[in-house]
Amino acid sequence: MASPSPITFSACSSASSSSASLYSIPPDSDSVSDDSFSSAAAGFFTPLEDPAPVAEVPSVYHLSFNQDYGCFVAGLDNGFRIYNADPFKALFRRDMDSSSSPSSSSSRGGIGLVAMLFRCNVLCFVGGGTEPLYPANKVMIWDDHLSRCFGELSFRSEVRNVRIRRDKIIVVLAQKIFVYNFVDLRLVHQIETALNSKGICEVSHTSSPMVLACPGLQKGQIRIENYGSKRTKFVMAHDSRLACMSMTQDGRLLATASTKGTLVRVFNALDGSLLQEEHNNGPTCAYVAGSQVRRGADRAEIYSLAFSSDAHWLAVSSDKGTIHVFSLKVDSGSLATLTNDRSQVVAAQNPSNGLGISSLSILKGVLPKYFSSEWSVAQFRLPEGSQYLVGFGQQKNTVIIIGLNGSFYKCEFDPAKGGEMTQLEHHNYLSADNFLKPGETFTKTM
């Protein structure tokens, strides 16, 4: 059967992609008070008149951070909402129905995927849920300043993910990735992948040209596209299928996890050097200028990986209900070894390869066969039963955790002592109601 390919791009309004203006959400320093106590207290008194109807809690179909973890967005069964992450604050709420999309046959406005571009007003949507606002095979490009879409990309199969840069839009299908220029939506690259139902794909955001990482053509293989050097690297990262991936904004570091969930590996995304490792059963293809850390010996589903802005820390969330933070040692701006501060790990590096990056980082024989999960520098335990994503806060040594159940946590870890993190904030973002009023828009250009 022929592989999926793009079908059309069309303008959805009189505004064209080249004339659409970009605005940005200003960073917010105001904190939000927790009204849960006063709301609960009010329930002890008999109202003198009929109470207002209780707002229906929407279903969350999609949840993601923007590129620097400064905001996060929720795709709901009736639109989308954007929040400031640190400090927590509700920013924008857009309730959408068939009036938002004349071609929609749904009375609701289910959004199954939302991609933000830092804090600007342009977003990409894909419909989702039982009553999707848009078809699952279309990427709708929305200008929130104009409250309408100005373009769409159509495909022959379901869209699994979308990534946005200031100069590119990347659309991920089950076995193919399309790269478009942002300014004119011209297709510039197509990539074949192994089955990628999760839509795994990461791109750099501060480096230009772009670095892109995605599954290769084999199970457990990653493909790294460096658009500056025009080089493609294939790396056998895991024995099992890829489950999760994260890249630093500059495109220098790449973290991956497999469906086993016991191992996270960190790679030099720019160099691509291979290190051969010997096992009792013979040689196997090993790691790229990188190292590994075991979350634990038991299987787990890794939900998210996140690098801190300085690439000193790596955070991991999984279905085990515990957030782990690992230490990433960086030597003079070069890539080095992911270690545990409590273990006696010795890293040896060979001279620089001219990119300012060590070609090989080798863990010398003091590592146990398995890393214990308690060897992470810091941990935070969450209620099981929901999917959580993790990012880093604007304050030093803080992490932000968001869940599909509506939960928001901000925690702080001690980089010297480690151990359990301290909870600083906890909110239900679905209950927040102090969004900007209708007519209020972004206030400064990007």
N, C-alpha and C positions, 0 to 999 in steps of 0.2 A: 504494500500500500504506500502511496506517495506520502512523504513527510509533510507535516502541516506547514503552510506558508502564509504570509500576510496577504490579505485580500485588498482592503481599501483603506485610504485615509480620506476623510471628508470634514469640511468645516461644519460645525453645529450652530454657528451663529454668524452674524455679520462681522464679528471680530475675527481676524486671522491670527495664526500662530506668531507671525513676525511682528504684529502690532500689539499683541497682548502685553500689558505692562506688568511688572513684578513689584509687589509690595512685600513688606516683611512685618512680622509680629514683633513689637519691641520686647526685649527681655523685661521680666517683671520681678520686682523685689518684694512685693507685698505677700505676706503670709495669709493663710486662710484659717479662720477660727473653726473649731469643731462644734457644730450646733447639735450634736447627737444627744447631749444631756438635756438641753432645754426642750428638744422635741419629745424626748421620752417623758419628761416631767409633765408636759402638757396633756399627756394621755391619761393622767390620774383625775382630771377634772371633767365633769359633764358639760359638754358644749351647750350654749344657750340657743344655738341655731344649727341647722343642718351643716355638718362638716363638709368641706370641699372634697370632691372625689380624689381618691388616692391615685397618683400618677402611676401608670403601668411601667414596670421596670423593663427596659428594652433588652432584647437579646443581643449579645456581643458576638459578631461574626469574625471580626478582625481586630487585632491590637498590635501596634508597633510604635517604636521610637522614631524620631527623625534622626538625621545623620550624626548629630552631636549629643544626643540624649537630652537636649534642652526642652523638647516637647514630646508628647505622645498623642496618638490619634486612635480613636475607636470607631470601627465600622459597625453599624447597628442595623436592626431590622427596619429602622425608620430614618436613616440618614447617617450622619457622622458627628463626632465631637472631638475638639482639640483642646488639650490641656497643657499648661506649663508644668514642667516636671520638678523644678527645684528653684524656688519653693513651689509647692503644689498650688495651682490655681486654675479654675475653669476659664477657658478663653472663648471658644466659639462653639456654638451648637447650630447645626443645620438640619432641620426636620424636612425630609424630602418625600415626595409621593409622585403620582403619575403626572402632576402638573409640572414637575421638574424635568420630566422626560416625556415629551409628547408621544414618542414611539413605544412607551412602556404600556403593557397591558395590566400591570399590577397597580393596585390601589395604595400599596405601601411603597417603601423606598429602601429595600434591602441592599446594603453595601457590604460585599464580601471581601473587598481588598481596598486599602487606601495607601497611597505612597505620598509622603511629604517631601518637599525640597527645603531643608532647613526650616526657616520661618516665613517663607514667602507664600503668596496667596494662590499659587498654582499647585494643584494636586492631581493625582491620577486615580480614577475609580475603576473598579470592576464590580458588577452586580453580584449578589449572593443571597443565600437564605431561601426560604420557601416562597417569598414574593420579591424577587430581585428587581431593582430599579432598572438595571441594564442587563443585557445578556452576558453570560459568563465568558464569551469569546471576544468581548470588546473591551478595549481600554479607552475610557472617556477622560479627556484632559479638561479639567475644570478650573475656571478662574473665579475664585471666591469673591474677588473685588467686584466682578460683574454679575456674580451669582448665576453663571451659565457656563456650559462647556463651549470650547472653541475648537475642538478637534476630537477625532476618534481614530483608533487603530483596530481593524477587524481581522480575525483569524479563523481558521477552520476547526480549531479545537479550543478547549478551555484554557484561559490564561491562569497560570499558577502563581506568578509573582511579577512585580514591577519594581524596578530600581530607577531612581532619577538622579542625575547630576545636572549641574548648570548648563552643560553642553550636550548631554546625551539622555535618551530614555531607553531603558533596557527592559524588554518584555520576555518573560520566561514561560515557555510551554512545557509539556511533559517530556519532550525529547528534542527541543530546539530552543535556541535563544536568538532574539533579534535585537540588534543595536541600531538606534536611530539618532540622527542629529536632532537636537531639541528645536533649533530655530526654524527648520523647514520640514521636519519629520521625514527626512530622506533616509532610506535604509542603507546603512554603511557596512554591516557585517551580519553574517548568519553563522551560528555555531551548532553543531550536532552534539548531543549529549546522550548518556545512558538514561534510562527511565528516571525521571526527576519529578515525581508526583508532588513533592514538597516545595518545588520551585526554588531550590537552593541556588543562590547566586549572590556574590558580593562584588562591589566595585569600590575603588578609591574615590575620595571626594576632594581632597586638597591637592593631589598630584595631577599634573597635566603634562602629557597625555594620560589617559586612563589606564588603570590596572584592573583586570576583571578575573575573578576566580569562579569556577563552576565545576560540576561533575564532568569527568572525562567520558570516554566511551566504554570503559570497563568498570566493573564493580569495585568500589573503594578508591577509584582513581580521581585525582583532581586535575583540572586543566587551568593553567594560568596564562592569560593573554596580557602581554605588555605592549600597549599600543605605541609607546615611545620608541622602543627598540625593534618593534614589529616582530617579536619573538613569541613563540608558543611553547610552554613547558608542560609535560605530562608527568605526574608524580603518583606512584602507588602509595597512597596515604594510609589505607586501612584494608583489612581483609574482608570486612563487611561493607555494606552500602553506606554511603554518607548520610548523616542525619542532620547535621548542623554545621554552620560555617560562620566565621566572622573575620573581618579585615580591619586593620588600622586605617584611619582616614587618609594617611599618606601612601597606603598600598604597600608598605614594607613588610608587615607581619600578617600572617594568615593562620587562624586557629580552626581546626576541624575536629569533628567527633563522628563516630560511626553509629550504626544502629545498636551495637552492643552496649554503648554508653559507659564503658569502663575506662576509656582512654581518651584523652584530649591531646592532640599534637599541634605544635606550633612550628610554622615553616617560614623560611625566608622567601617571600613572594617575589622578590626582584632577582635573586640569584639562580635558584632552581638547581643547585648542586645536589647530587645524590651521594649518600653515605651507605656503603655496603655493610651489612651486619650479619654475623655468623650465628647460626643456631645449630642445635644438635641434628636437626633434620636437613641441614644444608643451608646455603646462602639464600637470603630473601632480599627483595628490594626494600631499602630502608628509607631514611628520612632526609628531608631537604633542609640542610643548614639549620636543623631544628632539634627539638627535644620533645619529651612527652611527660605527662603527669597522669597518674591514674586517680580517677575520682573514687574508685572502690572496685572490689572484685566482683560484686553482683551487678547484673545487667540493669540498665536504666535507660529511659528515653530522655535524651538531652533536648531541652526546649530552646535554650539560647546560650550564646557565648558573647562576651563583651570585653573589649579592651578599654582600659582607662585612656584618657587623652594623652598622657605622657608615656603610654605603653609600659608602665611599671607593674600593672596588675591585670589579671584576667579573671572575670567572673563567669560562673557557670550555674545555670538552673536546670533542674530535671524533675521527673515525675516522683522522685523520692521526697520532695517537699523541703529540701535543704538547698540554700544558696551557698556556694563555695567561692572564695576569693583566693587565687594563687598569686604568688610573687613571680614577676618576670624580670630577670636581671638584665639590665642594659649597660653595656660597657662603651662609654664615649660615643654614644649615638649609634653604635653598631648593634646587630642582633645577636643575642646570646641565649642563655639556657634558662628554660622555665624550671625553677627549683622550688623547694619548700624551705622556708627559713629555719625550720626546726630540724632539718636533716643535714647531715654532713656531706654535701654534694660538691664535688670538685669539677669545674668545667675547664676544658682546655680548648683553646682556639688557635687556628693557624693564621698566618698573616693575611691581611686584607687582600681582597681580590680586585681592588681598584674601584669598587663601587662604594667603598666605605663600609662594607659588610663582610663579616667573617664567612668564609666559604663553608666551614664545618664547625659545629659545636658538638663535642663528644662528652657524654656523661661517663666519668671514670668509675670503676667497678665498686662503688659503694651503695648503689641503689638496690633496694630490695626488689624481689620479683614483682610484687604488687605494691603500689602506693595505697596506703589506707586513706579513706575519705577524711579522717580527722587530721591528716597532715596538711590539708589546706590551711592557709594562714588564718582565715576567719570563716565563720559559718553563721547562717541565720536560718532558723527552722520555721517553716510555714505549714499551715493546714494542708493536708494532702487532698487530692480530689479536684484540683483546678490546675490549669496551665499558667505558669508564671514566666514573665520575661524580665531580664535584669539588664540594667545599664548603670552608668556611673553618674553621681551627682556633680553639681557645680562646685560644691565645697570639697576640700581635700579629704580623701579617705572615706567617702560616702558612696553608697549605692542606692539606686532607685529600683523598686520591684513593682511591677504591675501585673494584675491577674485578669483572666477572662471572667472571673466572678465579680469584678468591680473593685477589687482591693488595690490599694496603693500604699506602699511602705517606703520610707526613707530610713536608712540605717547607717551607722558609723562603725568602722572597724579600727582597731588599734594595730598599726603595722608592726610594732615592736613586740607586744604581748600576744597578739592574735586572739584566738578563741571566739566566743560568742559575740556577735555584733550587738550594738546598742540600738534599739528602735527609737528613732527621733520623731517620726510622723506616721500616722495611719489614717487613711481616709477611704471612703467609698466614692469613687469618682462618678458612679452612675447617679448618686444622690446629689451631687453638686448642682446648684441652680443659679449661681451668680455669674452666668455667662454675659459677655458683652451684649448690649441691647441691639435690636434690629436697627440697621442704619449705621452702626458703628463699624468701622473698617480698619484695615491695617493703616499705619500712620506714617511709615517712611519707606523709601525705596531701598531695594536690596543692593 
